[in-house]
Amino acid sequence: MKTSVFLEKLQEELEEDQALTLDTNLKELESYDSISLLSVIAFVDENFNKKIDTKHFKDVQTVADLVNIIGKENFED
């Protein structure tokens, strides 16, 4: 998946008005809470066929951290 498409889909998933970048700090978003965390996990599973354990999210600060957990090999520029 193109990184730009991922950012757009993630923005929709989180129902954010502002555009997301790889540097966006997820924990600073108003819409980021435990419910949206579950949405992100489901989103990753649907789009990348990858199950992510919630314990991995304690270290996730930015969108780039999420990309690293999914695996950079799943993205193209």
Secondary structure, 3 states (H helix, E strand, C coil): CEHHHHHHHHHHHHCCCCCCCCCCEHHHCCCCCHHHHHHHHHHHHHHHCCCCCHHHHHHCCEHHHHHHHHCHHHCEC
